[in-house]
Amino acid sequence: MSIESTTRDVLNTLQPGDRIEVVHQVKVGLKIWHTRTTGTVEHVRRRRHGLHFRRHYDDKVFSDEVKLRLDDGSLTTVSIDEFSELHKLPSPVGA
């Protein structure tokens, strides 16, 4: 099973309150960093956007996004792509 299909399976089952870890790439120019973001799911959505250059006006381009509440209480949004890995984590004790 590929990383992409496993990530899609996990993404499709996420619910608010689930604790997850996202392993993803941050790319700037030719540099690539691998990073981990861990938090509690606030919501998951598929968002339509127009980030692609010179596409037909009626092309439908979507991104999957997960909004997370981090352990320090701050919020962040992670866009999920074919290089992202999603892992469900056990809920913390006492939650």
C-alpha positions, 0 to 999 in steps of 0.5 A: 500500500502506498503512502498516498493511499494510506494518507487518503484512508486516514484523512477520510476517517478524521473527526474533530477531536482526533489526535494526529501527526502529519509528516510533511515537506516544506519546500523553498526553492531547491531546499526541502525540509521534512517536519512533523506537526502534531495536534488535535483536529479542529476540522478537515475540508476540501478547498477549491482554489485557483493556484495554478497558472494558465488553467481553463477558467472552469478547471476545478482544483482542490486541496485537502486541509486539516486545521489543527490545535497544537499542544500550546493552544495555537491553531495551524492549517496543514495542506495535505499533498501526495508527499504527506503522511498522516498518523492517528495517535492515541488520545492523551490520558485524561482527555 
